[in-house]
Amino acid sequence: MSSTGRKRMIFATVKSVAVLVFACTCLWGGYEIYLTWQNNPSKLKAPVKSAIVREVVLRGQKTLTLDQPWVVRTLALPKTADLMELDLFALRDRLLASGQVLVAELSRKFPDTLVVTIEERSPVARIKARTGEGEPETLLVARDGMVYRGECYKDEVIQSLPFLGGIALKRASGKFLPIQGMDTVSDLLTIARVNAPNLFRTWSVLSLAKFGSDGQIIVQSSDVGEVVFGTRDDFYKQIARLDYIVTEARTHPVATPLKSINLAVGGEQVPVSFELPPAPVPEHGATHGVKTPPPPTSQVAASTPRPAFRAPPTRPQQATTTTPHRITRRDF
């Protein structure tokens, strides 16, 4: 190779290396500027014109309960807050600390607008708990078990939620820990609300006292004293059996209040017990000197437990005591 060819090769090599170094420098500088913008935007204040935050815009789902005034109160921005000096991560933590906000994103819109996009949790039940030295207050529980104070909810929404019992709330760092098993409880409530709204409206309390040990959810109802659901069986079939039993009990000629229905036993037979009326009390002096015959088996005291029998979807088993209820077989 001649001396001229060697010079051309060296020049081309140096030129290629210089271009590569310049490109790498530009990429590194752009990456550093991006990190500074995200983590500490106040360092970029000099080249950007300063502006005071004049508007906070709220965005989110269509069924958003929280409103723009709540966001403004929670963020608590100073009146002279500079848009470039805002710590977006700290402001996001303020929104998430409420518990009602599931996801929060904050961004700047120049010249003077802060955009807040949030996603809310939806309550499935409510509890009574004492958070301080005052009276117990009503708290809401979401599907993921998060316990929080409800903000901006209508009274009818809160009143439609059943109470949750049989639980022990635990705290960590001043906050309630999530309640385990609420996803299963939410599935039961959703199926009941959609497929049997008349039954769902009578549910007042859901107990999780036997949820961990026996896999049972105990529901206190105004129509049925106690309904036991099993978490290992399909909730839709259990709701269908419950609806059938309650309907048959209401339409029977001899109406007797239902005391308990155990849907957690599985299989095709459901144990059902009834609340019997108390025995009539004789008038004063009517039995003086005369022995009162024992009451018939159909009028025993309510405190005496009556043997439960098997209700739908199969025919009741034969028993020595005649029961006034006969519920026909129904498969689910």
Secondary structure, 3 states (H helix, E strand, C coil): CCHHHHHHHHHHHHHHHHHHHHHHHHHHHHHHHHHHHHHCHHHHCCCCCCCECCEEEEEECCCCCCCHHHHHHHHCCCCCCEHHHCCHHHHHHHHHCCCCEEEEEEEEECCCEEEEEEEECCEEEEEEECCCCCCCEEEEEECCCCEECCCCCCHHHHHCCCEEECCCCCEECCEECCCCCHHHHHHHHHHHHHHCHHHHCCEEEEECCCHHHHCEEEEEECCEEEEEEECCCCHHHHHHHHHHHHHHHHHCCCCCCEEEEECCCCCCCEEEEECCCCCCCCCCCCCCCCCCCCCCHHHCCCCCCCCCEEECCCCCCCCCCCCCCCCCCCCC
